[in-house]
Amino acid sequence: SAMPTCVPGFESELLVFRVSREHLRPGMRLGKVGFTDCTERTVILFSTDDSHFTVKADGTLTVNREVVLHKGHQNFFIHSWDSHGHKTTVPVSVVHPEHHHVAHTNFNIQHHSTEMDSINNTENATEPQVPILQFPKSGGGLRRRKRAWLIPPLNVPENKRGTYPLKVVWIRSSDDKLKKIFYSITGPGADLHPVNRFTMDRETGNLYVTQPLDREETARYLFEAHAVDDGAGQAEDPMEIKVNVIDQNDNKPYFTTDYKENVAEATAIGTEVVKVEAKDDDEPGTDNSELRYRILNQDPPLPTDNMFEINPVTGSIRVTGSGLDREKYPQYTLTVQAADLAGEGLSGQTKVILTVTDSNDNAPVFTQKSYTATVDENKKDVVVVRMIVTDEDEPQTPAWNAKFKIVSGDPDGLFTVKTGTNKQEGILSTAKELDFERASKHTLLVSVENEIPFAPGVSVVTSTATVVVNVRDVNEAPIFDPKEILVVKPEDLAVDEVVVQYTASDPDTARKQTVSYKILIDPAGWLNVDKDTGLIKVYTSMDREGIFVTNYRYTATIGAYDNGRSRTLWCSSQQPAPYPWNTWIGFGWLLCAKRCARCSALLLLVLLVTKQRKREKKEPLLLDDGVRDNVYYYDEEGGGEDDQVFFLR
């Protein structure tokens, strides 16, 4: 035959310790608790839910605090754990048999074995001993209503090992010695769902459980026991039976999900990032469901293996280490365990995946500390240099995108810097035309930062680059000042008479060049200019009624050029007619010849004016608004200066 299998647990379903006195003093030994965990261990952990009693490691039950058995008994539970951490509980009753009201105590328990007076022994028998429940009787003429007696509940451990059916309790009638009594049970667990979990021997009144119970399925059963007199009907009022299924640690904790959360790399120490929660189907409020959490593993274990900690009671996971760095360690996987029996029992695990998100904890840095470029003067919107930066933050985010600023070296706003489309390039351009004669070199300091501020607590240095811009000298055309001039003369001004002297200056002061003059546009051929001095004289007689005069206005263009290196210039006046010159030419002079109505005949007018000077007040000769509104401007630099009018006699 097969060898018997060892089953860890107490050797009896109920431990009864009979004592010979009501007063139990501290230190008194009541007996030994029989328990095995199927190992060779001799030291077992016990606990009680009654502080008046204690159980030593060798199983000895001892009075811890003075006890007076006023009701003839004291009931409590003893707990123990086997080598696998499984908890087992057994009900205990300390009984003084000589007490007169034992049969009517809260437990109303009797034992099925022979009474033992020794307090150093527990009741054991080959067949497991069970308590006895007796149908209550009214005493002393006191009438009680049906089921008014308080019957203590029966405690049956779940998952009880053994051969079923297992005897739970012996129920008997006080009249069973006088007449034949038949017993039965009705209600849930008996003849109602779940049917036949419990059965009763009709002849003896023994109550049996037919299969292992599961507290997580049904934690309590409530049914009635009946005693019927053979041939005479009901012998006792129905007795209500309560069966509590005592929880065993048969369910390990479990998590319903894995956890995925983000944690910013600049998260402060002590910040909660996620909270885990496990469940345990064992009885709430007991050690079997008392959970404790801990982190079993952190992957990667860098920069330290304790970057996170978990509150063992609440499951809250917080940051405890510094050095979160998305660029180096973008993700952490934590293996979290939940164990019952306050961390010493069954356990379950889950994974917590923490993705480190980017914070602006890296400054953009120029790839070069200095740049040198050369730009021609007088040119606007010219790209001077492109400056590249790098940033270790996550690409294409505000913490990575760069923006640039000219910190110093540009008080006049000659330059501008903008960010390129790739967000990692600074493009420095001219915002205005540079002037070699004013400054041949500009030294700029450019800084770079991100679109968003740096993360709190992050210490970074703003990167800068020096840009040296050399201005290349260009041979510029001479400049007339003013750029246009208005001269009023009579039409009969004699040939070789001076009209006006109109000179230009050369902006290329460092070149020591000379300026020369030339008539560019003179449609009637009336004028001549001195090549060296710019003195303009009458070349041929002028005629107010000539075909090139419109509204008394005659326009000519004078050019000025220097003797610098040869270069072709395209010139234009009122209409874009090209004038190629192998030199630099500046132009912008306007000459208007006008005669008013009162001077239509200049010679006659002169005579008339001479005769009338004695009696008429002399009036200045002025242009009317119609003439001034039609003045042409020749200004290659944009014009805008006021006209300068010369009244020449």
C-alpha positions in Angstrom: 0.0 0.0 0.0 1.1 3.6 -0.5 2.9 5.4 2.2 0.6 7.9 4.1 1.1 11.5 3.0 2.1 14.0 5.7 -0.4 16.9 5.9 0.9 20.1 7.7 -1.4 21.4 10.3 -2.8 20.9 13.8 -3.5 17.4 14.9 -7.1 18.1 15.7 -9.8 20.4 14.4 -10.6 21.7 17.9 -8.2 21.9 20.9 -9.9 21.6 24.3 -7.8 22.2 27.4 -9.6 21.1 30.6 -8.5 22.8 33.8 -9.5 22.0 37.4 -9.9 25.6 38.6 -11.5 28.8 37.6 -8.6 31.1 38.4 -5.6 30.7 36.1 -2.4 32.5 37.1 0.3 33.8 34.7 2.9 31.1 33.9 0.5 28.2 34.3 1.0 25.5 31.7 -2.2 24.3 30.2 -0.9 21.7 27.8 0.8 21.2 24.5 -0.4 22.2 21.0 0.0 19.4 18.5 1.3 20.8 15.2 3.5 19.5 12.4 4.8 21.2 9.3 6.1 17.9 7.9 9.7 18.9 8.5 12.2 18.2 11.2 11.7 21.6 12.7 11.3 21.7 16.5 10.7 25.4 16.7 7.4 26.6 15.4 5.9 30.0 15.3 2.6 30.3 17.1 0.3 33.3 17.9 -3.1 33.7 19.6 -5.8 36.3 19.2 -6.2 36.4 23.0 -3.5 38.2 24.9 -4.3 36.2 28.1 -2.6 33.2 26.5 0.6 32.5 24.7 2.1 29.5 22.9 5.8 28.9 23.1 7.9 27.7 20.1 7.7 24.1 21.4 3.9 24.3 21.4 3.4 24.7 25.1 0.2 26.7 25.9 0.8 29.0 28.9 -1.3 31.6 30.7 0.1 35.0 29.9 -2.2 37.1 32.0 -4.5 36.2 34.9 -7.7 34.5 33.7 -10.9 34.0 35.6 -13.3 31.5 33.9 -16.5 33.2 35.1 -18.5 31.3 32.5 -16.6 28.1 32.9 -14.7 28.4 29.7 -12.6 30.7 27.5 -12.5 30.5 23.7 -9.9 31.8 21.3 -7.8 30.9 18.2 -4.3 29.7 17.8 -2.4 30.4 14.5 0.7 28.8 13.1 2.7 28.8 9.8 4.3 25.8 8.1 7.6 25.9 6.4 6.0 27.3 3.2 4.5 30.2 5.0 1.0 28.8 4.9 -1.1 29.9 7.8 -3.3 27.5 9.7 -5.8 28.4 12.4 -7.5 26.1 15.0 -10.2 27.0 17.6 -9.3 26.5 21.2 -11.4 26.2 24.3 -10.1 26.3 27.9 -12.8 24.6 29.9 -13.5 24.2 33.7 -15.9 21.1 33.6 -17.2 21.6 37.1 -18.8 24.9 36.2 -22.6 24.6 36.5 -23.4 26.4 33.2 -21.0 25.0 30.8 -23.8 23.5 28.7 -25.2 27.0 28.1 -22.1 29.0 27.5 -21.5 31.0 24.3 -19.7 28.1 22.7 -22.1 25.5 24.2 -19.2 23.0 23.5 -18.7 19.5 24.9 -16.0 17.2 23.9 -16.5 13.7 22.6 -13.6 12.1 24.5 -13.1 11.1 28.1 -12.6 13.9 30.5 -9.0 14.5 31.5 -8.1 16.3 34.7 -4.5 16.9 33.8 -3.8 20.4 32.6 -0.7 19.2 30.8 -2.4 17.3 28.1 -4.7 18.1 25.1 -7.5 15.8 24.0 -6.4 13.5 21.2 -8.0 10.4 19.7 -7.6 8.2 16.7 -10.7 9.8 15.2 -10.6 13.6 15.1 -12.5 15.0 18.0 -15.4 17.3 17.4 -17.5 19.6 19.6 -21.0 18.7 20.7 -23.9 21.0 20.1 -27.0 20.3 22.2 -30.4 21.6 21.5 -31.0 24.3 24.1 -33.8 24.0 26.6 -35.6 26.7 28.5 -34.9 26.4 32.2 -36.7 27.6 35.4 -40.0 28.0 33.6 -38.6 30.8 31.5 -40.2 30.7 28.1 -38.0 31.4 25.1 -38.9 32.0 21.5 -37.8 29.7 18.8 -34.0 30.0 17.9 -33.6 32.6 20.7 -30.6 30.8 22.1 -27.2 32.1 21.0 -25.5 29.2 19.4 -21.7 29.7 18.7 -20.6 29.4 15.1 -18.7 26.4 13.9 -15.3 27.1 12.4 -14.2 24.9 9.5 -10.9 25.6 7.8 -11.0 25.8 4.1 -9.1 23.4 1.9 -9.1 20.9 4.7 -7.1 17.8 3.8 -8.4 14.4 4.6 -10.9 11.7 3.7 -14.4 13.1 3.0 -16.9 13.4 4.4 -15.3 14.9 7.5 -17.1 15.1 10.8 -17.7 18.7 11.9 -19.9 18.5 15.0 -22.1 16.1 16.9 -25.6 17.5 17.4 -27.8 15.8 20.0 -31.0 16.2 21.8 -31.2 16.0 25.6 -34.0 13.5 25.1 -32.0 11.1 23.0 -31.6 8.7 25.9 -35.3 8.6 26.6 -36.6 8.1 23.1 -35.6 7.6 19.5 -34.6 10.9 17.8 -34.0 11.5 14.1 -31.9 14.3 13.0 -31.8 16.4 9.7 -30.6 19.8 8.3 -32.3 22.2 5.9 -31.1 25.4 4.2 -28.3 26.6 2.0 -25.5 24.1 1.9 -27.9 21.3 2.9 -31.0 20.9 0.8 -30.6 24.3 -0.9 -27.9 25.6 -3.2 -25.1 24.7 -2.8 -26.8 21.4 -2.1 -25.1 18.7 0.0 -22.1 20.7 1.1 -23.1 19.4 4.5 -25.0 16.3 5.5 -26.3 14.9 8.7 -26.4 11.3 9.9 -30.1 10.7 10.6 -29.5 8.3 13.4 -26.5 9.8 15.3 -26.8 13.6 14.6 -23.2 13.8 13.3 -22.8 16.7 10.9 -20.4 16.2 8.1 -18.8 18.4 5.4 -18.7 16.5 2.1 -15.9 18.3 0.3 -13.1 20.8 0.9 -14.6 24.3 1.4 -13.4 27.4 -0.4 -13.8 30.6 1.7 -13.4 32.7 -1.4 -16.5 31.0 -2.9 -18.6 30.9 0.3 -17.4 32.4 3.5 -20.3 31.4 5.7 -23.1 28.9 5.8 -26.3 29.2 7.7 -28.8 26.4 8.0 -31.1 24.7 10.6 -30.8 21.4 12.5 -33.9 19.5 13.3 -34.7 16.8 15.9 -37.8 14.7 15.4 -39.2 12.2 17.9 -39.9 8.9 16.2 -43.6 8.8 15.7 -44.3 11.9 17.9 -43.2 14.8 15.6 -40.9 17.6 16.5 -38.9 16.9 19.6 -36.9 20.2 19.6 -37.2 23.7 18.2 -35.0 24.0 15.1 -31.5 25.1 16.0 -29.7 27.6 13.7 -26.2 26.4 12.7 -23.6 28.9 11.5 -20.5 27.6 9.8 -17.6 30.0 9.3 -15.1 28.9 6.7 -11.7 29.7 8.3 -9.4 31.3 5.8 -6.2 29.6 4.9 -3.5 31.3 2.9 -4.3 29.6 -0.3 -4.3 32.5 -2.6 -1.2 34.4 -3.7 -1.4 38.1 -4.4 -1.8 39.1 -8.1 -1.6 42.3 -10.1 -4.3 43.0 -12.7 -2.1 44.9 -15.0 1.5 45.8 -15.9 2.3 49.5 -15.5 3.7 51.9 -18.0 4.4 55.5 -17.0 6.5 58.4 -18.0 9.1 60.1 -15.8 10.7 63.4 -16.8 14.5 63.3 -16.5 14.4 66.4 -14.4 12.0 64.9 -11.9 12.9 66.0 -8.3 13.9 63.3 -5.8 10.9 62.2 -3.7 8.3 62.7 -6.6 5.8 59.9 -6.9 5.8 58.5 -10.5 3.3 55.6 -10.2 1.4 53.6 -7.6 0.9 49.8 -7.9 -1.8 47.8 -6.3 -2.1 44.0 -5.9 -5.1 42.0 -4.9 -5.4 38.9 -2.7 -8.5 36.8 -2.6 -7.9 35.6 1.0 -10.0 37.0 3.8 -9.6 40.8 4.1 -8.1 42.1 7.4 -6.2 39.0 8.1 -2.5 38.2 7.7 -3.4 36.1 4.7 -4.3 39.2 2.8 -1.9 41.6 4.5 0.4 42.7 1.5 3.8 44.2 1.4 5.5 45.5 -1.7 9.2 45.6 -2.8 11.2 46.2 -5.9 13.1 43.0 -6.8 15.0 44.4 -9.7 15.8 47.6 -11.6 16.9 47.3 -15.2 19.2 48.9 -16.1 20.9 49.4 -12.6 22.4 52.7 -13.7 23.6 55.2 -12.8 22.7 53.4 -9.5 20.6 50.4 -8.7 18.3 52.3 -6.4 16.9 55.0 -8.6 13.5 54.2 -7.4 11.9 53.0 -4.1 8.5 51.7 -3.2 6.4 52.2 -0.1 6.0 48.7 1.2 2.5 49.4 2.4 0.9 51.7 -0.2 2.8 50.6 -3.3 3.8 54.2 -4.2 6.9 54.3 -6.3 9.1 57.4 -6.0 12.3 58.8 -7.5 15.1 58.4 -5.0 18.3 58.7 -7.1 19.7 61.6 -9.1 20.9 61.1 -12.7 17.8 60.4 -14.7 19.1 61.0 -18.2 17.0 60.2 -21.3 20.0 60.4 -23.5 21.8 57.6 -21.6 19.0 55.5 -20.0 15.7 56.1 -21.9 13.7 53.4 -20.1 13.7 51.5 -16.8 11.9 48.2 -16.1 11.1 47.5 -12.4 10.1 44.1 -11.2 7.7 44.6 -8.3 6.6 41.9 -5.9 3.6 41.8 -3.6 3.7 39.2 -0.8 1.0 38.4 1.8 1.6 37.5 5.5 3.0 41.1 5.7 5.7 40.2 3.1 6.6 36.7 4.3 4.0 34.6 2.5 2.8 33.9 -1.0 3.8 36.4 -3.6 3.0 37.7 -7.1 4.9 40.0 -9.5 4.4 42.7 -12.1 6.5 44.8 -14.4 6.6 48.6 -14.1 8.0 50.2 -17.3 9.1 53.8 -16.8 10.0 55.8 -19.9 12.3 58.7 -19.2 11.0 61.7 -21.1 13.0 64.7 -22.2 13.6 67.8 -20.1 15.6 70.7 -21.3 18.7 69.7 -19.4 21.2 70.0 -22.3 22.2 73.4 -23.8 22.7 73.8 -27.5 26.5 74.2 -28.3 28.1 75.8 -31.3 30.3 73.4 -33.3 32.8 76.3 -33.8 33.7 78.9 -31.3 34.6 81.6 -33.9 33.7 82.4 -37.5 35.3 84.8 -40.0 33.6 86.1 -43.1 34.0 88.9 -45.7 31.1 90.9 -47.2 31.1 93.6 -49.8 29.9 97.0 -48.6 26.7 98.5 -49.8 24.9 95.1 -49.9 21.8 94.2 -47.9 20.2 90.9 -47.0 23.5 89.0 -47.7 24.2 85.8 -45.8 27.3 86.3 -43.8 27.8 82.9 -42.2 25.8 79.8 -41.2 26.5 78.6 -37.6 25.8 75.0 -36.7 24.9 73.9 -33.1 24.3 70.5 -31.5 21.9 69.6 -28.7 21.6 66.2 -26.9 17.9 66.7 -26.0 15.2 64.9 -28.0 15.3 66.1 -31.7 12.5 68.2 -33.0 11.2 69.3 -29.6 11.2 72.8 -28.0 14.0 71.5 -25.8 16.1 70.8 -28.9 15.1 73.6 -31.2 17.7 76.5 -31.2 17.2 80.2 -31.3 20.0 82.7 -31.8 20.7 86.3 -30.6 23.3 88.9 -31.3 24.6 89.7 -27.8 27.1 92.5 -28.6 29.0 94.2 -31.4 26.0 95.5 -33.4 24.8 98.7 -31.9 23.4 100.1 -35.2 21.5 97.0 -36.1 23.5 96.2 -39.2 23.0 92.5 -38.9 20.3 90.0 -38.1 20.3 86.3 -37.2 17.6 83.8 -37.6 17.2 80.0 -37.1 17.4 77.8 -40.1 14.6 75.3 -41.0 16.4 72.4 -39.4 16.3 74.3 -36.1 20.0 73.6 -35.5 21.5 76.4 -37.7 21.9 80.1 -37.1 22.0 82.2 -40.3 23.7 85.6 -39.8 22.8 88.2 -42.6 23.2 91.9 -43.2 20.2 93.9 -42.2 21.6 97.1 -43.7 24.2 98.1 -46.2 27.7 98.1 -44.7 30.0 101.0 -45.2 33.7 100.3 -45.5 34.6 103.9 -44.9 32.8 103.9 -41.6 33.9 100.5 -40.3 36.0 97.9 -42.1 35.5 95.2 -39.5 32.6 94.2 -37.2 33.1 91.7 -34.3 29.8 90.1 -33.2 29.1 87.9 -30.2 26.2 85.5 -30.9 24.5 83.3 -28.3 22.2 80.3 -28.7 19.5 78.9 -26.4 16.4 76.7 -26.8 12.8 77.6 -27.4 11.9 76.7 -23.8 13.8 77.5 -20.6 16.1 75.0 -19.0 14.6 72.5 -16.5 14.6 73.7 -12.9 17.7 72.8 -11.0 19.7 72.2 -14.2 23.0 74.1 -14.3 24.1 74.8 -17.9 26.3 77.3 -19.6 25.0 79.3 -22.5 27.1 78.7 -25.6 28.4 81.7 -27.6 30.4 82.2 -30.8 32.4 85.1 -32.1 31.8 86.2 -35.7 34.4 88.6 -37.3 32.9 90.3 -40.4 35.4 92.0 -42.7 33.9 94.6 -45.0 35.3 94.6 -48.5 35.9 98.0 -50.0 34.0 98.7 -53.3 34.7 101.6 -55.6 31.6 103.7 -55.1 30.3 106.4 -57.4 30.7 110.0 -56.4 27.7 111.5 -54.6 26.0 114.8 -55.4 24.9 116.7 -52.4 22.1 117.8 -52.8 21.0 115.1 -55.1 18.9 117.5 -57.2 19.2 121.2 -57.7 16.7 123.7 -59.2 17.9 126.7 -61.1 15.8 129.5 -62.5 17.2 131.5 -65.4 15.9 133.7 -68.1 15.8 132.1 -71.5 18.0 134.7 -73.0 20.9 134.0 -70.8 24.0 134.5 -72.9 26.2 131.7 -74.1 29.1 130.9 -71.7 27.1 132.5 -68.9 27.3 130.5 -65.7 24.2 128.5 -64.9 25.4 126.9 -61.7 28.4 125.0 -60.3 27.3 121.6 -59.2 29.9 119.3 -57.6 30.0 115.8 -56.2 32.2 114.2 -53.6 33.8 110.8 -53.7 32.8 108.6 -50.7 36.0 106.5 -51.2 38.0 108.8 -49.0 40.8 106.3 -48.6 41.4 106.0 -52.3 42.5 109.6 -53.0 40.6 109.7 -56.3 39.6 112.7 -58.4 36.1 113.4 -59.6 35.2 114.4 -63.2 31.9 115.6 -64.7 30.1 115.0 -67.9 26.8 115.9 -69.5 24.7 112.8 -69.6 21.4 114.0 -70.8 20.9 117.4 -72.6 18.3 116.8 -75.2 18.5 120.4 -76.7 22.3 120.7 -76.3 22.0 123.9 -74.4 24.5 123.2 -71.6 28.2 122.5 -71.1 30.0 121.3 -68.0 33.6 121.8 -67.0 35.1 118.3 -66.7 37.2 119.2 -63.7 35.2 121.8 -61.7 31.5 120.9 -62.5 30.8 124.5 -63.6 27.8 124.4 -65.8 27.4 127.1 -68.5 25.2 128.0 -71.4 26.5 126.2 -74.5 23.8 127.4 -77.0 20.9 129.8 -76.7 18.0 128.6 -74.7 14.4 128.9 -75.9 11.4 128.7 -73.6 9.2 127.6 -76.5 11.6 124.8 -77.5 10.3 121.3 -78.1 12.2 119.9 -75.1 10.6 122.4 -72.7 7.4 121.3 -71.0 5.6 123.6 -68.7 8.6 126.0 -68.8 10.7 123.1 -67.7 13.9 121.8 -69.2 15.7 118.8 -67.7 19.3 117.8 -68.0 21.3 115.1 -66.2 24.9 115.6 -65.2 27.2 112.7 -64.4 30.2 112.6 -62.0 32.8 109.8 -62.1 36.1 109.1 -60.4 39.3 107.7 -61.8 39.2 104.4 -60.0 39.5 100.9 -61.5 37.4 100.3 -64.6 34.0 98.9 -64.2 30.9 99.2 -66.4 28.0 101.1 -64.9 24.5 101.1 -66.2 22.8 104.5 -65.7 19.3 105.6 -66.1 17.4 108.9 -65.8 13.7 109.3 -65.9 13.2 106.4 -68.2 15.4 103.3 -67.9 17.7 104.1 -70.9 21.1 102.5 -70.4 24.3 104.5 -70.6 27.4 102.4 -70.5 30.4 104.1 -69.1 33.7 102.5 -68.3 33.9 104.2 -65.0 31.8 104.9 -61.9 29.2 107.7 -62.4 27.0 109.4 -60.0 24.1 111.5 -61.3 21.2 113.4 -59.9 21.1 117.0 -61.0 17.9 118.6 -62.2 17.9 121.8 -64.1 14.7 123.6 -64.9 14.5 126.8 -67.0 11.3 128.7 -66.4 9.7 132.0 -67.5 6.6 133.3 -65.9 3.7 134.9 -67.7 4.8 138.4 -66.8 8.2 137.8 -68.4 7.1 136.2 -71.6 9.3 138.5 -73.6 12.4 138.7 -71.6 13.9 141.6 -73.4 10.7 143.6 -73.3 10.1 142.5 -69.8 13.5 143.7 -68.8 12.7 147.1 -70.2 9.4 147.2 -68.6 10.7 146.1 -65.4 13.4 148.8 -65.5 10.8 151.5 -66.0 8.5 150.3 -63.3 11.1 149.6 -60.6 10.6 153.0 -59.0 6.9 152.5 -58.3 6.6 148.7 -57.9 7.8 146.6 -55.2 10.3 144.0 -56.3 8.8 140.5 -56.0 10.9 137.3 -55.9 10.6 134.9 -58.8 9.1 131.7 -57.5 8.0 128.4 -59.0 4.3 127.7 -58.8 3.2 124.4 -57.2 2.5 122.8 -60.5 6.1 123.1 -61.5 7.5 121.8 -58.1 5.2 118.8 -58.2 6.8 117.7 -61.4 10.4 117.8 -60.4 12.3 114.6 -61.3 14.6 113.1 -58.8 17.8 111.2 -59.8 19.0 109.5 -56.7 20.6 106.0 -56.9 20.4 105.8 -53.1 16.6 106.4 -52.8 16.3 110.2 -52.6 14.1 111.8 -50.1 16.1 115.0 -49.4 14.4 118.3 -49.8 15.0 120.3 -53.0 17.5 123.0 -52.9 16.6 126.1 -55.0 19.1 128.5 -56.3 17.9 132.0 -57.5 20.5 133.2 -59.8 20.6 136.6 -61.5 
